[in-house]
Amino acid sequence: MNILRRFLSVENLIADKFKKGPLPSNKEAYSTAFQMAWPSSVEMVLIGLIGSADLIMVSHLGSNAIAATGITTQPKFILLAMVLALNTGVTVIVSRRKGQNRQAEANKILKNAFFMSLLIATSMSVLGFVFARPILTMAGASADYLEIAISYFRIIVVGNFFTSVANTLTSAQRGAGNTKISMVTNLTANMVNIVFNYFLIYGIGPFPELGIKGAGYATLIGNVVSFAIALYSITRKTGFVSLSFSKDLKLEMSRWMELTRVSSSAFVEQIFIRGGFFLFAIVIAKLGTQAFAAHQVTMNILSLSFAVGEGLSIAASTLVGQNLGKKRQDLAMLYSKVLQRIGLVTSVILGSLLVIFRIQILSLFSQGNEVVLTLGEPIMFIVGITVAFQILGVITIGTLRGGGDLKFTAFLMMISIGIVRPVTSYLFAITFSGGLLAAWISILLDQAIRSIASQKRFSSGKWLNIQI
């Protein structure tokens, strides 16, 4: 018990020579971190659970339906890459301006980011809709499910427009510390999604039975709802950031340049992330429809642990950015370490549960598909180990992003996701005929590299003095 107390104690997290003022008590530090993290963590976990429910509903339609929805995932995120990068920049800048108490500057960033997001989202949605067939063919879609995948993808990319702009608005809210608003926005939208999934996939009541297209339309409706809620919340003028359409909406090139400068490294990072995931998905698709379906199920389970880490990562980015804005580098490091410890404890518990109840969890997703269950069971042991590396890595990378160390995170993603994951997966799974299990060893290797390298960068302290 004494070892655990020392491990968690605030006084042991920051050396005396780095202290720039009084530190919060253990209760205050963990309470502040928890208050910032729980809305984002709950939001991400519930979104992950709803996404899992989405997959469970689609799984009733068979392996082709699971594979068709799965093959669209990485192309969808490639189209979202520019907006995701922009949103990273928005969170970093707004959190720093919040710490500096420069509200007017934060709102100018929000205004210009809003219009940038509109422009990017429109362009990417049109591109995805028009070129759906060649995009999915390049992604490795099998002839067994290509046509239904195209129909689903075209609906999804229309929804991308609404979710892109909504996420830009909620990214500003997160940077200002308003993580509850983002939680309510995404939770409501995803609940709408799952309700319409039920009606539109199966044709309940007056609704037509649309199958996989019904899942796409349900997602689109949820995206529209998230956009409406995000826009309403940002125009209420009750928080640190707000958007007013009655005031001067003149665009400022200097703000566009500031956003571009901060977001450019994040964009490079997104390119390597999405490109690496895209190449990895192509490798998995080569293993066949059943293997791809099993991979989609186990990846969906792993995404739940990522959701926990992502919620803690958002809190880390926000608290780090705000405290660096206040010139309290010691508190920035302190809150990151507090969140890392919360993440470590969580990952051990979560990883253990995933291994112990692996059969029950897989059975829920496989819906009696014995091939998926057989392929997925040994992978769950890898998932249980991967969780610890994943959660700690995500939190640490969130810290580096909050500090503006985006060039390093981009370089790290280039190495781990852009090179290590696709290359080793091809070698292990295809060249050496290791199959799906070998491909998952590549995921574990990728996550371990990211976690260790990001922790080493964190310990160097180079991220503490980057000017934004």
Secondary structure, 3 states (H helix, E strand, C coil): CHHHHHHHCHHHCCCHHHCCCCCCCHHHHHHHHHHHHHHHHHHHHHHHHHHHHHHHHHHCCCHHHHHHHHHCHHHHHHHHHHHHHHHHHHHHHHHHHHHCCCHHHHHHHHHHHHHHHHHHHHHHHHHHHHCHHHHHHHCCCCCCCHHHHHHHHHHHHHHHHHHHHHHHHHHHHHHCCCHHHHHHHHHHHHHHHHHHHHHHHHCCCCCCCCCHHHHHHHHHHHHHHHHHHHHHHHCCCCCCCCCCCCCCCCCCHHHHHHHHHHHHHHHHHHHHHHHHHHHHHHHHHCCCHHHHHHHHHHHHHHHHHHHHHHHHHHHHHHHHHHHHHCCCHHHHHHHHHHHHHHHHHHHHHHHHHHHHCHHHHHHHHHCCCHHHHHHHHHHHHHHHHHHHHHHHHHHHHHHHHHCCCHHHHHHHHHHHHHHHHHHHHHHHHHHCCCHHHHHHHHHHHHHHHHHHHHHHHHHHCHHHHCCC
